[in-house]
């Protein structure tokens, strides 16, 4: 290799290391871009309905969002917060109830099986009784509760979390006020021969993100309403907290819906064990309706993420960026899918194949 090639390779490696060292900042900026895209999408909808300047439509959007947040803070959030505390406090006792059910099931099986097989069952039952003999039978359950509390408080340091939130909101507001200016900066950073193509790809990424956000909002609202209705009909307590958790965790595919079932099941175990089975069946039905009916209808087949790609993106971005990577793994996957399709497949591979032919 020539010296210039080595120099270019060294510059590429140095650029990669620089980007990697700034990965936490970059992911926060991307989160700000997602919020800005949501504000710009709402602003565009309002502008299509009302013949007003864009800045006025943006003010209407911000005022509407603040109004919704204020109403939530005054009405929904206090009820949710109160029920969530009760929900978390009940988790140890729910785990204890689950141990009791499993232990009684083991004992019933041991009375049915032969003596040879029942010896094995008795050994398993003895293991469960050893757990039950722990102080109040909730040591293991307290570990589960501590893990869930850690999951709910993943931000860690409160001061740093507040600074990050302020930074993300500031980025989103600045971009939403002048989106064309920031788009022009990105276009200017690309080679002159590729700028028109870069503009098209950038617009495609924005449209894909808008479609994804619209679908997520509608599907999560659907899941929250249907979960709340199901829990109300089953007579399960703490409906508001469980319904809102189901809607919020629906944003995280695969993992989120699974976690959301833990909370209503823990409440049902203290009331009537058969309700926990009904909740599992109901939540599976809700997720199937959301996955195969609601989401495809909302997305209109414009954003197609394969389940394998979704799971891979969740794993990779969680390892790279931590909990925040899990939260924004889907919008990152949406953008990467568009970039891969337009740049790697269309601009590189297709043209290379055409030249070979």
N, C-alpha and C positions, 0 to 999 in steps of 0.2 A: 504493500500500500504506500501511496505517496504521503508526504508530510501533510499536505492539505487535507487528505482523507482522514489521517489520524487526528488532525486538529478538529475536523468536523465531528468525528466520533467522540472526542473528548468533550466538545461543546454540548453534544447531545446528552452524554452521561451527566455532565454538570447540570444541565437544564432539568433532567429527570430528578436528580437529587435535590435540586432547589424546590421543585414542585412537591416532592415527597415531604420535605421538611415543612412546607406550608400547607399540608393536606388538611389540617383542622381548620385553618382560615378559609381555604378553598371550599370546604364542605359547608361552612357557615354562609359564605357568599352564595353558593348554589341554593341553600335554603331560602335566602333572601330573594333570589331570582324566582323561585317557585311561588312565594307569596306575591311578588310583583306581578307575575303572570296571572294569578287569580284576580288581583285588583284590576289589571288591564282588561281581562276578559269581562268582568262585571261592568267596567266603564264602557267597553265597547257595546255591550248589550243595552245599556242605558242610552248611549249616544244614538243607537239605531232606533230607539223608541222616541226620544226627545230631540228636537232640532236645537241643541245647545252646544256651545264650545266644549272641547274635550276637558279642559280644566274644571269647568262647572260640573260636568258629569263625574269627574274624579272626586270632587268634593262631595257630591251626592253619594257616591259609593262609599267613601270613608265615613261619612255621617251615618249611613245605613249600617255599616259594619260596627261602628261604635255603639249605635243604638241597640243592635242585637246583643252585643257583648254586655252592655249595661243591664239590659233586661235579664240576661242569663245570670249575671252576677247577683242581681237582686232577688230573682225568683228561683231559677233552676239550680244554680251553684250551691247555695246554702243547703237546700234539700239533698242534693247529691253528696255534698261533703259530710253531712250528718249521717246519711245512710252508708256512705263508704267507710266511715269510722266503725259503725256497728258491724258492717260486713267483715272488716279485717279482724275485729275483736272476736267474731264468732268462728273464725277459721280453725283455731286450736280445738274447740269443742266439736266442730264438724269432723275434723280428722279423728278425734277420739271415737265419735259415733261410727265412722267408717271402720276403725279397728274392731269395734264391738261386733259390727255386722259380719265382717270377715271371720272373726273368731267363732261366732255362733254358727256360721256356715260350715266351717271346718269341723266343728263338733257334730253337726248333723250328718255330714258325709261319713265321719268315722263310725257312726252307729249303723250305717247302711252297709259299708264294705266289710270284707272278710277280716279276720284277725290279723292276717299277714299284712294286708294293705292298711289296716287301721293303725298298725304300729307307726307306719310312715306318717299317717295323718296326725297321730298323736304328737309326733315329734314336731310337725309343723305347727300344731296348735300350741305346743309348749313354747315355741318361739314367739308366737303372738302374745301369749300370756306374759312372757318376759318383758315385752314392750309395754304391755298393759300395767305391769307392776311398777313402772317408773312413776315418779312423783306426779300425781294427778293424771297420769296417762297422757300427758300433753307435751312431753319433752320434744318428741319428733315433730309434733304439730307446731310447736313454737319455732322449730327450725324452718318449717315451711312458711310460717307467717313472716319470719325474719327475711327469708329470701324474697317473698312477695313485696315486703316493705322496701327492700333494697331495689327491686325492680321498679317500684313506683317512684323512688327517689334517686334514679340513676344520675341525675344531674350532679350529685355530689355536693360540692361547695355551692352554697346558695348565692353568695356574692358573685362568683364567676358565672353562674348560670344566668343571673339577672343581666350582667354585662353582655353575655352572648345574645340574650334575647333582644336587648336594646340595639346591639349591632345589627342583628338580622332584620329587625323592623326598620332601622334607619336605611339599610341597603335597599330594602323593598320599596320604601317610600321614595327614595331618590330615583330609583329606576322607573317606578310607575309614573312619576311626574314628567320625565323626559325619556321615554323608551327609545325614541328614534335616535337621540344623540348617542346613547350607549350602543345601540345597534350599529350606528355609523362608525364608532370606534373599532368595533370588532371587524367590520368589513374592511376598514383601512389597514388593519394589521395583516390581511391576506394579500397575496400577490395580485397585481392588477388584472392579469388574465383570468383569475378565478373569482373575482369579486361578485360578478353577477350570479354565478353558481353558488357562492357562499351566502348571498342574500336569500336565495331560494331555500337552501338547506336550513338557514336560521329560522325562516318563516315556518318551515315544516316542523322543526323542533318545537316552536312556540305553539303551533296548532295541535301537535301531539300532546303536549303538556296540558293545554286547555281542555282537550277532550278527556284526558285522564282525570283531571281535577273535577270536571263536571260529573263524570261517572262515579268517582269516589264519593262526592258529596251526596248524590242521589242514592247510591247503593247503601252507604252508611246510614243515611236517614231511614231508608226502608228497613234495614236490619234492626235499628234501634226501636222503631215503631212496632214492628212485628214481634220482636223479642219482648217488649213491654206488654203487648197485648197477650202473648202466650203466658207470660209469668202471672199476669193479672187473672187470667182464666183458670190457671192452675192453683191460684191462691198462695203463691210464693211471696214472701215478704221482701221489702227493699226493692221494689220494682224499678223506681227511678234510677237508682245507682246501677243496678244490673243492666237495664236497658241502655243507659248512656255508655257504660263500659263496653257493651256489645257493639254499639255503633262506632265508638272511638277505636277499639281494637280491630275492627273490620278493615281499617286502613292498612294494617299489616297482614298481608295474605298468609295463608297456611298457619302461621304461628299465632296471630292475633285471635282468630275465631276459636282456636283450641284453648287459649288462656281464658277467654271470656266465659267459657262454660264452667270453669272452676268455681267462680263466685256464686252463681245461682244454685249449683249443686251443693255447695257447702251450706247454704241456707236451707235447702230442701231436706238434707240429711237430718237436721234437727227437728224438722216438722213431720215429714212422712217420707221414708226411703223410696217409695214407689214414684214419688214426684221427681227424684233425681233421674230415674230412667226416662220418664216422660220429657224432662228437660233436654237430655241428650238427644232423644229422637227429634224433638222440636227444633233444636239448634241445627242438627244435621239437615233437616228439611229446609229451614230458613236459608242456610248457606248454599244448598243446591239450587233453590229458587233464585237467590242472588247471583250465583255464578253462571247459571245456564239460561236465565230469562232476563233478569233486570240489567245486569252489566252488559251483555251483548246488545240489548235494545238501546241502552243509553250511549254506548260507545259507537254504535252504528258500524261496527267492524272496522273502525279507523285505527284503533290501537289494539293490536293483537300481540299479547305477551304469552309465550308458551309457559306452561307450569314449570317445566325444567329450567327455563331461563329465569323465571321469577325466583325459584328457590336458590339457584346459583347466585343470583344477584344479592339476595338477602344474606347468604353466607359470606360472600366475598366482601361486601361493603360493611358488614358487621365486624368482620375481622380487621378491616382496614381502618374504619372510622369509629368503631364502638357503637353504643346504643343509637346515636343519632344517624349512623349509617343504616341501621335497620329501618328507621322511620322513613328515610328518604330513598331507600333502595329502589322502590318502584319508579319514581320520577327519574332517577338516574338511569335505570334500565330502559325507560322509554326514550330518553335522549340518546343513549348509546345505541339503541336499536336503529333509530333514524340515521345517526351518523354512520353506522356500519352499512346500512342499506344504501345510502346515497353516495358515500365517499369510497368505502372499500369495495363494495360489490359493483355499483354503477360506474363510478369514475375510474377505478383501477382494474378490477378483474374483468368486467365486461369489455372494456376497451383493449385490454391485453389479449383476450380471446379473439376479439375482432381482428387485431393485427396479425395473429397467428394464422387465422383462416385466410 
